[in-house]
Structures are given as C-alpha cells and as structure tokens.
Amino acid sequence: MAYIEGHARDQALLLPASVEDYVAADNPVRFIDAFVEDLDLGAAGFQRTQPKATGRPGYDPADMLKLYLYGYLNRVRSSRRLAAEATRNLELIWLLRGVRPGFRTIAEFRRDNRAAFKAVFRAFVLLCRKLDLFGRELLAVDGTRLKAVNSRARNFSRERLATYLASTGA
C-alpha cells in the first residue's frame, strides 16, 4: 500500500491563478484595505505621502499602514516578523498586492510616523467597536494570592534605599 502523495512542486498550476481566491469576502483584511484607502494619510500626519519625482520609488505609506494594522490585529509586532509574513502569508500578499518591504523599511516607517500611528489606531479601534466587528475578550481575575519571589532582603522602600545608598557612599 502506498502513501498519500502531494503534488509535484514543478507542476504548472498548483495554486489557483488568483490570490483573490484565497481571501474570503468576510476576511478582516478587506476591512483593513477599505479603512486605509478611505484615510487621508497626509492629514493624519504620515510622511512621504506624495512620491518624489526622482530617485528610486518608495513604498506607498498606505501599504505600510495596512501591514502594521494587519500585524497589530494578529499580534505580530516585530518588523522582521512582518517582513517574513509579507512573503508567505496569502492574506498579506493580497493586502499588499505582492509588495514585500524589508524589515528595515518597516522599522523606519514606524519610527518616522510614530505620532501619526496613535491617532489612526485610535480611529481604527473606535470604528471597529462602532461596527461591532471584533469581539471583546473577557478577562477575569480571581482572588488567588501568589507568592512573589521578593524576600525582605531584596525589598526596598524609599527610606531603606536612602540608608543603603548612604552606607555604601554612593
């Protein structure tokens, strides 16, 4: 009896011809795409919203913002992980239309537009709540007492720290 075999890797049509077939109509990436396309990125405070006439073309700030929104929704915060996901994740390939920025480009975009991110993320979360798109998780904490690993010898108050510093001559 033989094993179940997969397709040959050099087969011409292993995947469907369109990435559109992999992204469902109710997928959250479609909402991210619509949200960012509706934004005025220049008014939101993003830099380089108008491309320069000379030099190598840069990445569209809208695509980079879509990448970050997708990352924050899926708990991917690292620029290196976002760059890896942009090459292998079909949802991100659809969302970015095949653009694959490097991790340094992603990190520089975050650094250069730090102030603009706050307002856009706030608006995104408020819109999601208003449209009831994402459920809110319930976090419950019981009254369990956990013993800490902080002995009296390692616990410092302001007074004890002041006397310790005075005794060591610091």
Stockholm file with secondary structure:
# STOCKHOLM 1.0

chainA/1-170         MAYIEGHARDQALLLPASVEDYVAADNPVRFIDAFVEDLDLGAAGFQRTQPKATGRPGYDPADMLKLYLYGYLNRVRSSRRLAAEATRNLELIWLLRGVRPGFRTIAEFRRDNRAAFKAVFRAFVLLCRKLDLFGRELLAVDGTRLKAVNSRARNFSRERLATYLASTGA
#=GR chainA/1-170 SS CCCCCCCCTTCTTSSCSCGGGGSCTTCHHHHHHHHHHHSCHHHHTCSCCSCCSSSSCCCCHHHHHHHHHHHHHTTCCCHHHHHHHHHHCHHHHHHHTTCCCCHHHHHHHHHHTHHHHHHHHHHHHHHHHHHTCSCCCCCCCCCCCCCCSCCTTTCCCHHHHHHHHHHHTC
#=GC SS_cons         CCCCCCCCTTCTTSSCSCGGGGSCTTCHHHHHHHHHHHSCHHHHTCSCCSCCSSSSCCCCHHHHHHHHHHHHHTTCCCHHHHHHHHHHCHHHHHHHTTCCCCHHHHHHHHHHTHHHHHHHHHHHHHHHHHHTCSCCCCCCCCCCCCCCSCCTTTCCCHHHHHHHHHHHTC
//
